[in-house]
Amino acid sequence: MTTLITAFALFLFGSGPIKGFAVTLSIGVIFNLFTALFCTKVVYDWLSMKRRLKAFRFVEFVKPTNIDFFGFRKPAFILSGILVLLGLIAFVQIYRGAGNLGVEFSGGTMVQFKAQQPFGLEKIRSSLAQRGFKDLDLQQVTQENILIVRAKKSEQTVGKEADAVGKALQEDFPELKFVMESKAEIGASVSSALKRAALIAITISLAGIILYLAWRFELRFGVAAAIATFHDVLAVLGIFYLLDKEITLLIVTALLTLAGYSLTDTVVIFDRIRETMNRLGRKNFGEIINISVNEVLARSVITGFTVFLVLLALFFLGGVVINDFALALLIGVVVGSYSSIFVAAPLVYYWPGRKARLGRTAGERAAVVRAKVEPEQPEKAPVTEKTESPKPAPKAKMGKKKGRK
C-alpha cells in the first residue's frame, strides 16, 4: 500500500520519465502481490493434494540475537544528524543550480554517438577541447563503442551544440565513422518545470504515506516513517553531492525507489512492534523495540542482502548509463536498513506522551477507550435483595433423659 500510494502521487504530479517509473512500479507491486498470495497457494495446494510436501528445513543464516539496538540511539542520532545536514546543504546547492546537475535540470544537450571501431576517450576529449568545447561531459561505453556527450548550455545555444560536436568528431576522427544515434535537448524553462514537478511529487507521496500509516497504526508511526524515509533520501543525496556525481532524472528515480524500499522495511518493523506491544504491553517501550527488531532482524538482513546482490550486478555489468543509478541504490539499501532500526523506531519512542500510552497492556488500553466512549453513569445506592433471615437454630429442650442438655 505504501508503495502504491507513492506511485500514485508520482503518476499524478510527476513529469514524463517519473510517470513511466510510477506505472512500472505499480505493475510490479500488483503482480508481485498476486503471485505471492494466489500462485504460491495454488502450487502448495497441489503439492499437498499429491502428498509431496515434506518437513521444511530452512538454512538459518542469522541466528536468534539479543542486541540492544535501542541503546545505540544517541550515537545513531548524531550520525543521522550529520547525514541530514549534509543532505540539506546538497539540496539547497542543487536547487540553486550550484551542484553537478544533469541536462534535465540545468538545460543543455545530451547526444549519443556510435563508432565502428574502439576509440580512446582521452584523445577525443583533447580534440574537442582544442576546438573550444571545454564544458562537455564525455562518457564511454567500451563494449559497444558508444560515446555519450552532455553539454550544459543556455537555452539560446542548446540547439547548435549537438551538430557542432558531431561535425568535429567526423573531421578529426574519420576512421572511426561516428554516427549520431540520439539527441535530447532541454531548455532552462523545461528543466525548471522538471525540478518543480519532482519536488511536488515527492511531497505529495510523503503526505499520503503519513495519512495511511496514521490510519494503519497511529499518527506517530506515520510521521516517524516519513521522517525516516526523508532521512534516507537526504543521506544519499548528500553522499552523491560529496562524490560530485551528476544529479539526473535517473538519480531522482533511484531516490524514489529507495523511498519505497525503506518504507517497506520500516513498516515490517512497525508491525512487529505493534504485535509485541499487545503481547508485552507492560514492558518498557525500549525493551519492546529491542525484542521486535531482534525478531525481524534475520528477515531484514536476508532481504537487504538479496537486493544488494542484484544491485552489485547492475553496478558492475549494467553499463555506464545506469552505473550511478545502481550506486545510489547500493548506498540507499544500507542507509534504509540502518534508518528502519536506528531512526524510525526511536522516533516513535520520543513521541510526546509516550509513557501514558505505552505503559498499558492491550486490555488496559481497551478499557480506557471504552471509558472515553461510554457516558459516565451517576452512582446509585446499592440495591439489596430481600432475603429471609436465617432462623435461629431451635434450642435443645432439657429432657429427663440422662445426657440430654
N, C-alpha and C positions, 0 to 999 in steps of 0.2 A: 504493500500500500504506500509506504513512504517513497519508494522508487517511482511508482506510477504517478503520485502527486507531483514529484519533481519533474517528470517527463511531461505531464500535462501543462504545467506552468511554462516550461521551456518551449513547448509547441505553440502556446498561445502568444507568448511575448518575445520569443527568440527570433533571430534572423534566419536566413536560409540554411546554412550549414548546421546551426543549432536545432532547427526544426527537424532536419534529417536525423540528427542524433537522437532526438526525443522519440521519433517514430521507431527507429531501430531498437532503442532501449525498451520501449513499451512492448513491442512484439516479442522480444527476447524474454522479458519477465513473464508475459502471459503464457507463452509456450512452455517455459520452464516450470511454471506452476501446474500447468495441465499434465505434463509428463510425470512430474513428481507425485501428484495426487491420484491421477487416473491410470496412466500407463503402468506405473510401478505396481499398483494394486492388482491390475489385471494379470500381470506376469506372476505375482506371488499367489494369486488365487489359482492360477493354472498349475503352478508347482505344488501347491497344497492338495489340489484335487488329484494329481497324479502321484501323490505321496513321495515327492522327490525332495522335500525340504528336510534338511538335517540340522543338527545343532550348529548354531553360528559360532564361529571362532574369529574374533577380531584381534588384529595386532594392536597392542596398546603402545602407541608412540610416546604418549605423555602419561606418566604415572600420576595417581592422585597426589595433589600438592596441598600444602598448608602454608602458603606465603602470605605475609602481612602486607598486601598491596596498599591498604588504606594508610599504613604507617609511612609510606613514601609520598604522601600527598603534598607536603610542603616543598621538598626539592622538585617534585614534578610541576608544581605551580610556578616555581621560579623559572624552570626551563621553558614551560609553556608561555610565560610572560615574555621571555626573550624572543621566542619564535613569533608570537603575535605582534610584538613591537616591530620586528624586522619585516613582517608581512605588511603591516600598516604603512611603514615607510616605503616599501616597494609599491604598494597600491597607489599612494599619493604621487610618487615619481612617475609611475606608468600612466596614471590619469593625466598628469601634466604633460606627458609626451617626452619625459626625460629618460625613460628606460629604453631597453633594446626591443622596440616594438616591431612586429611584422608589418608587411604592407597592408594587411587588413585593417590595422588600427592606426597606422601612420600615413597611409596613402602611398601609392607608388606602383611599380610593375613587377610581376613575377613571371619569368619566361623559362621554359624548359626546352633545351636543345639536345639533339641526339647526334652523336658522331658515329661514323662507320668503323673507326679504329680506336684503340685505347689512347688516352692522352694524359699529359701531366698538368695538374691543376695550377702549379706554380708558374709554369710558362704562360698559361692563359691569363692568370692574374697579372703578371708583369706586363704582358702585351696590352691588356685593356687599360692598365694604369698609365702606360706611355701615351695612349690615345686620349687620356683625360677622364676616363671612367674610374674615379677614385672612391666613390661611395657605394660600390657594388658589393653585395654579399654573394659569394660563389660557393656552391656545394656540388660535390661529385658523387655519382652513383657508379662505382667502378665496374661492377659486373655487367651493367647494361650500357656503359659508355654514354651516360646522360649527364648533362651539365645544367644545373638549376641556378638561374641568375635572379637576384632580387635587387631592385633599385628603389630607394625611398626618395621620391622627388615630389615637387609641388604639383598641384592639380593642372597647372598650365603646361608643364613639360612631361606629364606622365605618359602621354600617348606616343611621344617620339623616342622614348628610351629603348624600347624593345627592337625597333627597326635598326637603330644605330648600332646596337650591340651585335645583332645578327650580321650586319654588313661587315663589321670589324672582324668577327670570327672567320667569315668566309675569305676575307682578303689576307689575313695573317696566317691562317691555317687551311689552305686549300686542300691539302692532302687528307684532312680529317673529314671534310664534307659535312659540316654542321648543318642540320635541318631543324627549323623551329617546329616543335610538336604542340605546344600550348602556350597561351599568353593570358594573363589576368591583369587587368588594370583597375585600380581602385583610387578614387579621388579622396581628398581630405574630408569632404562633406559626407561621403559614404562611410568612411572609417569612423567618423564621429557618431553616426547613426548606429553602426555596429557596436561600438562601445556602450552606448546608451541602452540598446536592446539587450545586451548581455547582462548589464547590471540590473535592469528591471526583471529579467527572467530569473536571476539568482535570488533577488529579494522576494519575489512572489513565491518561489518554490520554498524558501525557508519559512515564510509566513504560513503557508499551507501545512508544512510539516509540524510546526508548533501547534496549530489548531488540532490536527489529527492526533498527535501524541498527547495533547492535553485531554482530549476525549477518551483516548485509548487507556491512558494511565491517569496522570494528573498534570496540571499546568506546569509544575516544577520539572517533571520529566521531559515535557516538550521543550521547554526553554533550555534545559541542560543539554538535550540532544542537538538543538540548533546551535548553541554556543560551541559545543564540541566540533560540529561539522564546520562551522565558520573558522574555528581554530585550525583545523586541518587544511582548509583551502588557503588561509593566510600563511601557514607554515611553509607549504610547498611553493607558494608564490614568492615568499621571501628568500627561500633557498635558490630558486631559479634566478632571482634578481642578483644574488651574490655570485652565482656562476656565470652571469652575463648571458643567459640563454634568451633566445628570441621568443617573445610572447606573441603567439599567433592564435587564430581561432581553434587550431588543433589543441593547443595547450588549454584553452578555455574548456574545450570538450573533455580533456583529461581531468581537469579540476571538477567538472560536474560528475564525471564517472566516479571519481574519488569520493565525492559527497555521498553518492548512493551507496557505495561500499561501506563507508564509515558509519552511515546511518543504520545499515543492516546489522553490523556488528554491535552497535550501541543498543539497538532495540532487543537483541538477543540477551544481552546482559541485564537490561531493564526488566525483561520478562522474568528472568531468574530471580532478580532482587524482589520483585513483587511476590513471587511464589514463596520465597524464603521469609518475607515479612509476614505473610499469612500463616506460615508454619511456625516461625520462631519470633513472633512479634515482640516478646518481652526483652529480647536481646538488644544491646546497643547497636545503633544503625551501622557503626563502623565494622562491627563483627558480622553483621548481615551482608555488608558489601564484600568483605573478605571471603565469606562462605560462598556467596553467589559467584564471584569471579573465579575462585578456585574450581568450582563445579563445572564452569563452561570454558575453562582455560584450554583444555585439550581441543575442543571444537574450534575455538578461535585460532589456535596455533596451526592446526591442520588446514583449516580453510585459508588462512593467510599464506601458508607455505605453498599450497597448490596454485593460488593466484600468482604468487611470486615467481614460480617456475614458468608459468605461461608468459609473464611479462619479461622474464630474462630471455626467453626465446625470441620475443618481439624485439627486444633491445639489441641483441647480437645478430639476429638473422632477418629482421624486418626491413632493413634498408635505412638509408639516411632520412627518408621522408617522415617516417614515424619514430625515429630514434628518440627525439625529445619527448614525444607523447608517451612512449614506454618508460622513459626515465622519470617523468612526472608521476606516473602511476606506481613505479617501483618505490619512490620516496613516499608517496601517499599511502601505500599499503602499510608501511612501517609506522608512519605517523598516525594513521587511522586506528590501528590496533592499540597503539600507545594511548591515544586520547580516549578511547572507549573505556579503558580501565582506570587511567590516572586523572582524567579530566571530567568526563560525563558523570560518573558515579559520585565523586566527591562534591560536585556542584549540587547534586540533589541533597546531599548531607548538609551543606551550608545554606540551604534554602531557609528563609525566616520562618520561625515557628516549628522547626522540625521536631523538637523534643516533645511537644504536646501531641503531635500526630504519630510519631514513630515509636513512642514508648508503649503503645497499647497493642494488645493482641487483636486478632481479627474479630473475636466475639465482642470485645470491649468497644471497638470502633463501630460495629454494627449497632450496639446499644446506644452509643452517642448519637448516631444518625436517627434512630427511632425516637429518641428523646427530643430531637430538634423538630421532627415532623409531627409527632402526636402532641396535641394541646395538653397542657398540664391540668389535671382534674383536681378540684378542691377536695380537701381532706374531709372525710365523713367519719362520724362516730362509728366505731366498730359494732356491727350487728351480731348479737349473740343469739344462738338458737335456744328456744325454751326446751329445756330437758328436765325430766323428773329427777329430783334429787334422790340419790340412793337412800332407801330406807335403812334406818339403823338396824343392825342385827338384833333379833329378839334376845332379851336377857334370859339366861338359863334359869328355870324355876328350881327353887330349892326343894328337892324331893326328900322323902323319908328314906329313900334307899341310900345305903351306905356308898360313899364315893361320889355321890352326886352333889354338885355345889350350885 
